[in-house]
């Protein structure tokens, strides 16, 4: 009976996948860096509105096939929002109770989406508290702690099977520079950068992977020092990315370059992007894109041509009361005018200094 339920659960997830189309690849029109093409893979078009839809699907399949999830098993997850939204969607699909453990600062729109899918939100004060509290709830409820931060890189098939890296290279085939010079990604769990980096190596591509880290996150420090025990006391202000500890799913060996991006630069960049494409994007997209623009400037200064691909992780509509509220930005991020000026100059000169 239990095996039959698991078979049905996997079939439901696979059917949901078949109903979903691939996400679009958006080419940015930036005349100041002629010969260098920048693309955004728009992950906001997934059914749950973010890149984390891919991860949630993989985590559920991984747990089901490992025998960790059975009929009526409560699902508990540590999250800053987007993964919890996507996991709540799949939990409802399978008729399972779901609890998201998240910081109180999580965007209200994400909380509303979790509850709309039938999930519950359990709040903690600081992002560093989500791990232990999630495990405590799982033990108390005889549930399964999904633990995206440990299993993200294990649950995803990095060799192909239409993963995000495979999709990027397939979509780029007809572009002027079909093999990207760089793919740029910011780490939350580190699972997506691990998938992309492994795929690049497995397929023997010449593409390099650049990982961009926000302030108040230790991934960059871990990459530079090799010290996996490094921590920080303040949580990331760029929701969805950056962590106070080096997560197990982050694999520094597949990363070619890491860059630290100022929070003010991330926010200024999403405003700049809105002017360019007429759409709001979430703050992590700003981190990704600012890193991509820096690489484009370097290539432009060296007389190189090529393409750079990064991700539009989720829609800015989730953050109207935070990152798109000028008073909130002033109070929590600070003055962004320096980077707005730099981006304005970039439009004219192709330089960010």
C-alpha positions, -999 to 999 in steps of 0.1 A, spaced: 0 0 0 28 24 9 47 17 -23 16 23 -43 12 58 -27 48 66 -34 44 55 -71 13 77 -74 31 107 -58 60 104 -82 36 102 -111 18 134 -100 51 153 -98 62 140 -132 28 149 -147 31 184 -133 66 186 -149 51 176 -183 26 204 -180 53 230 -175 72 247 -203 108 257 -202 116 292 -190 125 320 -214 159 334 -222 158 372 -224 185 391 -244 193 425 -230 198 453 -254 229 472 -241 245 493 -269 274 504 -247 290 469 -247 287 461 -284 298 426 -292 290 413 -257 256 398 -253 240 394 -218 210 371 -213 186 365 -184 171 331 -180 137 341 -166 129 316 -138 100 337 -125 77 320 -150 76 287 -132 42 278 -116 54 290 -82 72 320 -95 109 314 -90 140 293 -97 133 273 -65 105 254 -83 131 233 -100 148 226 -66 115 218 -48 106 193 -75 140 176 -72 139 175 -34 105 158 -33 115 132 -59 148 126 -41 131 121 -7 103 100 -22 128 77 -39 149 74 -8 119 63 12 119 94 35 84 106 26 54 84 30 17 90 29 7 118 55 44 126 63 46 162 75 72 181 55 93 207 72 118 231 55 142 258 64 138 287 40 139 324 34 108 322 14 110 311 -23 119 274 -17 91 272 9 66 286 -16 76 259 -41 76 231 -16 42 242 -3 29 238 -38 43 202 -42 31 193 -7 -4 203 -16 -1 184 -48 6 152 -28 -18 160 1 9 164 27 11 189 56 39 215 52 56 238 76 81 265 66 106 277 92 118 312 82 131 345 96 104 370 106 118 394 80 106 372 51 87 391 25 49 392 32 40 382 -3 60 349 1 42 342 34 9 348 17 18 324 -11 29 297 13 -4 299 32 -24 300 0 -9 266 -9 -20 253 25 13 255 42 21 270 77 48 295 85 69 291 117 91 321 124 125 326 141 144 358 149 176 351 129 184 331 98 210 310 117 182 296 139 162 279 110 182 247 109 179 235 145 142 246 147 134 227 115 149 195 129 132 200 162 98 203 145 105 173 123 114 152 154 84 164 173 59 157 145 76 125 131 80 144 99 107 148 72 130 178 73 137 184 36 169 204 44 175 221 10 209 234 22 223 199 25 205 181 -3 202 207 -31 234 196 -49 226 159 -44 190 159 -55 196 176 -89 208 156 -119 238 177 -130 247 156 -160 217 168 -181 180 157 -181 169 192 -190 184 207 -158 189 245 -158 225 242 -173 214 219 -201 185 243 -208 208 273 -210 232 257 -235 203 244 -257 186 278 -258 219 295 -267 226 274 -298 213 299 -323 228 330 -307 258 349 -321 280 336 -293 263 302 -286 288 290 -259 287 315 -230 320 330 -219 305 332 -184 274 320 -165 268 340 -134 249 327 -103 244 338 -67 243 311 -39 214 305 -16 219 268 -10 247 266 -35 229 238 -53 223 257 -86 259 268 -89 270 232 -82 247 219 -109 259 245 -135 296 241 -126 294 203 -128 275 203 -160 301 226 -176 329 203 -167 310 171 -176 302 185 -211 338 199 -214 325 233 -222 349 264 -222 323 284 -202 334 297 -169 312 300 -138 312 331 -117 294 331 -83 284 364 -69 279 367 -31 260 395 -13 272 413 18 267 394 52 273 360 36 303 336 40 303 318 7 330 342 -7 351 339 24 349 301 22 359 302 -14 389 324 -7 401 308 25 390 272 21 377 273 57 343 256 58 338 266 94 335 303 87 304 320 100 289 355 103 265 369 129 244 391 106 220 376 81 220 386 44 199 416 34 194 402 -1 165 378 4 170 343 -10 208 344 -13 237 346 11 241 325 42 257 329 77 275 295 73 290 276 44 262 253 33 270 217 24 255 221 -11 280 248 -20 309 232 -40 337 257 -44 357 234 -66 333 239 -95 335 278 -93 360 297 -115 356 331 -100 338 347 -70 328 383 -66 314 402 -36 285 425 -46 274 454 -24 238 453 -14 233 488 -26 246 477 -61 221 448 -61 191 471 -55 203 498 -79 206 472 -106 170 459 -103 158 495 -108 182 498 -138 168 466 -152 132 477 -148 140 507 -170 156 483 -196 129 456 -198 98 472 -182 96 445 -154 105 443 -118 128 415 -106 137 403 -72 169 415 -53 190 384 -61 186 391 -98 202 425 -91 232 407 -75 235 383 -105 232 411 -131 256 435 -114 282 407 -114 274 400 -151 278 437 -159 312 438 -142 324 408 -163 310 425 -194 330 456 -186 362 436 -182 356 418 -215 348 452 -232 380 468 -218 401 439 -231 385 440 -266 368 407 -262 334 396 -276 311 368 -263 280 361 -242 272 361 -205 241 343 -191 226 349 -156 193 343 -140 162 363 -132 154 344 -101 119 357 -92 96 386 -98 99 419 -80 62 419 -74 70 398 -43 90 427 -28 68 458 -34 68 466 3 105 461 8 131 465 -21 107 486 -42 98 509 -13 123 538 -11 119 543 26 125 506 33 156 506 11 169 538 28 164 522 63 176 487 55 201 489 26 212 525 27 221 550 0 221 535 -35 227 567 -55 264 559 -61 255 527 -79 226 544 -98 251 569 -110 276 542 -120 249 523 -140 238 555 -157 275 561 -168 276 524 -179 248 531 -203 270 556 -220 305 542 -217 303 505 -210 323 511 -178 314 506 -141 342 526 -125 
